[in-house]
């Protein structure tokens, strides 16, 4: 199990405007946005060796619910039996088998960083799954939790004491124009059978809290650059003012 500590970092895109007046107008409009009201977390999960996903998922969801800030958890792809508590604060959505047409021609994918094709396919599918799932969460939350920030939370991560307080402190006075809040500080998973691609058990880098205002543009960006880099790198590459690569 990987444990996330409450050490936070956020990313902001540069303002690419033609004049100081335009920059000031953009900043004023951002400052007028209401601060997010709590967090809705999406936890995707997949079968693991020996059915270990049930234990992983239970610990992940319980840690979210016990440490404040998160007022609802959507489990994506798990059976209700995997959850022992949570009540009306937990929803379970069936996970469809998405057939991403972008992956139909593997030879056309960008082979950045010297990665083997198998790894490029794996991380490209993860980015596309993320974009599809978060669009569904965004649409659902517009009706149920319209002011919430949205979190992508991996099923092999647990939060530690202080996590909820740190998130609430950030959301109480969020910087204008923030796109995502990433979480740093992970212990390796003690089960070597879960390790992949030379990670030595250090995962969880995809865990992040997203500003729903900028999320649609970021999801478009992910779909356009799904094979360019891992998901956590795409957060750093995104320019929230232009919806393109941050330069």
N, C-alpha and C positions, 0 to 999 in steps of 0.2 A: 504494500500500500504506500502511496506517495502522500506526503503531508505538506500542505501549502501553508506557509507562514504569512502573517499580515504585513508583508513588505511590498509596497505598491509603487508602480511607475506608470506614468500616463504619457500619451503621445498626442501631439498637436501638429496639424499641417500648417505650413507657412501660408500667409495671406498673399495670394498672387493677384494684386489689384493694380490698376493703372495710376491711382492717385491717393494722396493721403485722405481726401474727403471720402472716397469710396471705402477705403479701409476703415475709417471711423464709422461710416454708416453700417458696414458689415458687423463691426464689433458691437455697436449699440443694439442691433437686432439680435445678436447672440446673447448679449447680457439680459435682454428682455425675456428670454426663454425661462420657463419655470424650472426649478430644480426638480430632479427626478424624485418620485415618491416611492421609495423602496425598490426592491429587486425581484424580478422573476428569473429563475434559473432553468435552463434547458440542459438536461443530463442525457446525452446519447449513450447507449450501451449496446454491446454485441456479445454473442456467446464466447465464453472462454473455456480453456481446457478444464475438464472435470467439473463444469458447471460453476466455476469460481465467480462468475459475474454476479450471482445473487448476493454473495457476501460483500464483494466490492461495492456493489450498488447500494446495499443497505447502509453500509458505513458512510459512504459519500453523502447520501441523502440525509441521513440523521445528523451528520456534522453540519450540513447547511442549515437545517431547521433549528438546531440547538444554539447557533451562534448569532442570531439576530440578522437584521438587514434584509434577508431573503424571506419574503412573505408567501412565495409560492414556488413549487418545484414541478417542472414538467419532465417526466421520465420518458425518453424516446426509445422505444423498442424493448422494454422490459415487461415481464409478466407481473401482475399485481402481487403475486405470491412472494416476489423478491423483496417487498417492502413490508416491514412489520409495524411501522407506525408512521403517522403523518396526517391521516384523516383527510379533511377537505383542503389541506394545504398541499396535497400532492395529486397531480393528474398523470395518467399513463396513456401515452399515445402509441398506437401500433406503428411500427417502422416499416414502410414499404421498401421493396427492392427497386431502387432507382436505377434506371438505365440511362446513364448520362451519354448522350450522343457525342459529346466532346472527346470521349475516350475510345471511340470506335476505331480510330486510326492511331495506334500507339507510336508508330514510327514518326508521326508528325509532331509529337510532343517535344517541348523544349527540354534539352538534356543539360540543364545547368548544374554547376557544382560537381561535375563528374559523377553524378549519381547513376546507378544502374537503372535500366528501364523499369524493372519491377518496383523499385523505390519511387520512381517518378509517377508511375501509375497509382501507387498506394497513396502518396501524399496529394496527388491531383484529385483523386476520388474523395479524400477527406475534405479538401477545400470545397468541392462541389456539393458534398453532403451537408457541410456547414451552411453554405449559402441557401440551399433548399430548405433545410430545417429551420434556420433563423427567419426566413421569410414567413414560414408558417407560424412561428412564435410571434413575430411582429404583428401579423394580421389578427391573430387570436387575442393578443394582449391589448390591442387597440380598443377592443370591446370590454374586456374584463379588467385590465389594469392599465389604463391609457397613459398614465404618467410614470410608469415604472421604467427603470433601466433594465436592460436585458443581459443576462450572463450565459456564456457558454462554459459549461463545467464538465470536466471529464470524469468518468465513472471510477477511476482509480486514484482519486484525489480526496483527501480529507482536509478540512480547515482546522486551524488551531485557535486557542483562546485569543481573543482580541481582534479576530478577523471581522466580525460583525461591526464592532465599534469603529474600526478603521474605515470600513466601507461607508457607514452612516456619516462619519465625519467628512469624508470626501463629498458625498452626495448633498450634504447640507450646504456646502459652498463650492460647487463645482466650477472649475475654470471655464471661461467662455471658449467655445469651440472645441471642447475635448471630444475625442472620438472613442477612445478605448482606454480602459484601466487594466493593465496587466499585473499579474501576481508573481512575485519572485520568491525563491527559497523552497526547494523541494528535497526531500530525502529519497534515496533510491528505493524502488520496489524490491522487497526482499525475495520475491519469487523470480528466479532467473528465466523461467519459462515464458514470462511476459516481455522479456527484453527483445528489442528488435532494432536493426539498423545501427548496431554499435552504440546504443544509448546508455548501456550499462545500468539500465533501470531508471535513469533520470528522465522523467516525462513531465506532463502537466503544463508544458509551455503554451499550449493552446487555450488555457483557461484565461478568460478575460471578461470584463464588464463593458458593455457597449452603450453608447448614447443613442437612444432610439431616433433622435433627430437626424443623425448622420448615417445611421445603419443602412437605409436603402442604397445610398450611394456607395457605401463600402461593399455591400453585397454585389452590386453591379461590377465593381472593381475586381472582386474575387472571381466572379464568373469570367471576366475578360482576361484575367491573369492567373487562372487556376493552376497552370503548369509552370509558372515562373519561379515560385518559391514556396516554402512551407507557410502554413496559415499564420503563424506568429510573425514571420518576416513580412508578410503582406500588410499587417497592421502598421509596421514601421514604414513601409514604402508608400502608403496611401496618403494623399494630400486631400484633406477634407474640404478645402475650398474649391478645388478644381475637379475633384472626382477622378484624379489620375495619379500617376507616379509622383511621389514627393521628390523634388530635385533641389 
